[in-house]
Amino acid sequence: MKTYTQVLEMFRDYLKKESCIEVAQTKWGYVRMFYEEPYDSSFEAVLCRTPEELFEELLDDYLASREQTLGQHGKSQEEISEEIRKTRELYLEQVPEES
């Protein structure tokens, strides 16, 4: 993983669609925030000090969202697990190689 910019670009479409997730730059790194209205107790923030940490947070969020969507469409647990595995592999393949 090279930069925060590359990570944010990988998840650009997901972040545009997902109303519960926000990513903000701070002087310590990036913060991934989660807030699901109207539940006041559902706020969560994670400081990501490296691009790798941000990648893992966003990938986990994306896969959880994808799993929920697949379940709502009547997929079996086996089908969901296979789809999540394939999606994770696709994202991991996109990670830029270190020079």
Helices and strands as residue ranges (DSSP letters): H 4-10, H 12-17, E 21-26, E 29-34, G 40-42, E 44-48, H 51-72, H 77-94
